[in-house]
Amino acid sequence: MEATDTKAVKRLADAYHIAFSGPQGREVLRDLIEKYVISPAHVPGDSHTTEYNLGKRDAVLELVEFASLDFGKILMEELDATAG
């Protein structure tokens, strides 16, 4: 059973990689990074919203890691896009 689970996880990771490596997927990732990673998570005086924002950030970072994508490269693409 465990080998099947490993194969299923690998298949899903490959699907994530394929979905987010193309131009449209990169555009979606850059949007998510802009909204949830680059933007400040801290809300002064509101620990619940801060934790909520940190959860969104973690979800985006987990997606990038699971898809075996280069976060630094995607971040630089986003920074270049917002600067230009």
C-alpha positions as CSV (number, residue, x, y, z in Angstrom):
1,M,0.0,0.0,0.0
2,E,2.8,2.4,0.8
3,A,4.4,2.0,-2.6
4,T,1.1,2.9,-4.2
5,D,0.8,6.0,-2.0
6,T,4.3,7.0,-3.0
7,K,3.4,6.6,-6.7
8,A,0.2,8.6,-6.2
9,V,2.2,11.5,-4.5
10,K,4.8,11.5,-7.3
11,R,2.1,11.5,-10.0
12,L,0.4,14.5,-8.2
13,A,3.7,16.3,-7.8
14,D,4.4,15.8,-11.5
15,A,0.9,17.2,-12.3
16,Y,1.6,20.3,-10.1
17,H,4.9,20.8,-11.9
18,I,3.3,20.6,-15.3
19,A,0.5,22.9,-14.4
20,F,2.7,25.6,-12.9
21,S,5.7,25.4,-15.2
22,G,4.1,26.7,-18.4
23,P,3.4,30.4,-19.1
24,Q,-0.1,30.5,-17.7
25,G,0.9,28.5,-14.6
26,R,3.8,30.9,-14.0
27,E,1.5,33.9,-14.3
28,V,-0.8,32.4,-11.7
29,L,2.1,31.6,-9.4
30,R,3.5,35.2,-9.8
31,D,0.0,36.5,-8.9
32,L,-0.2,34.3,-5.8
33,I,3.4,35.3,-4.7
34,E,2.5,39.0,-5.2
35,K,-0.6,38.7,-3.1
36,Y,0.4,36.3,-0.4
37,V,4.2,36.1,-0.1
38,I,5.6,39.6,-1.0
39,S,2.7,41.5,0.7
40,P,3.2,42.0,4.5
41,A,1.5,39.3,6.6
42,H,1.6,41.2,9.8
43,V,-1.5,43.2,10.8
44,P,-0.7,45.3,13.9
45,G,-3.0,44.5,16.8
46,D,-4.7,41.6,15.0
47,S,-3.0,38.3,15.6
48,H,-5.8,36.2,14.0
49,T,-5.5,38.0,10.7
50,T,-1.7,37.8,10.9
51,E,-1.9,34.0,11.4
52,Y,-4.5,33.7,8.6
53,N,-2.1,35.7,6.2
54,L,0.8,33.5,7.3
55,G,-1.2,30.4,6.4
56,K,-1.9,31.8,2.9
57,R,1.8,32.4,2.5
58,D,2.7,28.9,3.7
59,A,0.2,27.4,1.2
60,V,1.8,29.2,-1.7
61,L,5.3,28.2,-0.6
62,E,4.2,24.6,-0.2
63,L,2.7,24.6,-3.7
64,V,6.0,25.9,-5.1
65,E,8.0,23.3,-3.2
66,F,5.6,20.4,-4.0
67,A,5.8,21.2,-7.7
68,S,9.6,21.2,-7.5
69,L,9.8,24.8,-8.9
70,D,12.6,27.3,-8.3
71,F,11.1,29.9,-5.9
72,G,14.0,32.3,-6.4
73,K,13.6,32.3,-10.1
74,I,9.8,32.9,-9.9
75,L,10.3,35.6,-7.3
76,M,12.8,37.4,-9.6
77,E,10.3,37.1,-12.5
78,E,7.6,38.7,-10.3
79,L,9.9,41.5,-9.1
80,D,11.0,42.2,-12.7
81,A,7.3,42.3,-13.8
82,T,6.3,44.7,-11.1
83,A,9.4,46.9,-11.7
84,G,8.8,47.2,-15.5
